[in-house]
Amino acid sequence: MSLINGSTQPDYDLKNSNFNFDIGQMLTSTRLSRSTLTFKPKQNIFTQGSPAEAIYYIMSGKVRLTVVSEHGREGVIAILGPSFFFGEHCLANPPVNTASATAMVKTTVIRVEKTSMLRALHEEASLSDMFMSFLVHRNKQIESDLLDHLFNSSEQRLAKILLQLAHLEGGDHSYSVIPRISQDILAARVGTTRSRVNYFMNKFRKLGYINYAPSSGGERPGVRISTSLMNVIQKE
């Protein structure tokens, strides 16, 4: 996998800021058939087409969801961080995983069996309300991604993703530093080629919208994202 400036640092997560209470604590305190699992980087959690038997909640780490087409093309449909659910297709009919889930870094999740989750959703009003809020939030994200692909250029989509992963959209900070990012995964997420992502990243750097922060204090190298990157999204 080709990485920016040769870095092997994993990618990013999206913060789920809609929920103002501790979902993890709620899941561990309710009468659920659950288990806590930890996955290594690049370890599969489940694969596309396999039986969907449980819902997962991310306690820490990052999870990438990918789909492979009939012709073998792979696309990244989501990259999720702490406080996100995935595997909700176990509640659908037929209960089949429509994507593959892979840990991007060391990741700890709560795994809740389907039957137990269904029972809890019927009996626990607060959990049911929270899970419904999550589903609405996820649907809004899917609609936003679709609109981006319909109306925005690949350059604008890349800028938006960088701002999202830096948590700078609508924020008060002028910049944020994120881990080095795989250009292959960014390309799959944006819906373009790696060469185009490389071109745009170099362009953003020359314009001062991003720069590469060297490692210091034992921390790995990162990418400094400036809110001035909003200029790319706002241009006609």
ABEGO torsion letter per residue (X at the ends): XBBBGGBABBBBBBBBAABABBAAAAAAABBBBBBBBBBBBGBBABBBGBBBABBBBBABEBBBBBBBBAAGBBBBABBBBBGBBBGAAAABOBBBBABBBBBABBBBBBBBBAAAAAAAAAABAAAAAAAAAAAAAAAAAAAAAAAAAAABBAAAAAAAAAAAAAGABGBABABBBBBBBBAAAAAAAAGBBAAAAAAAAAAAAAAGABBBBBBBGGBBBBBBBBAAAAAAAABX
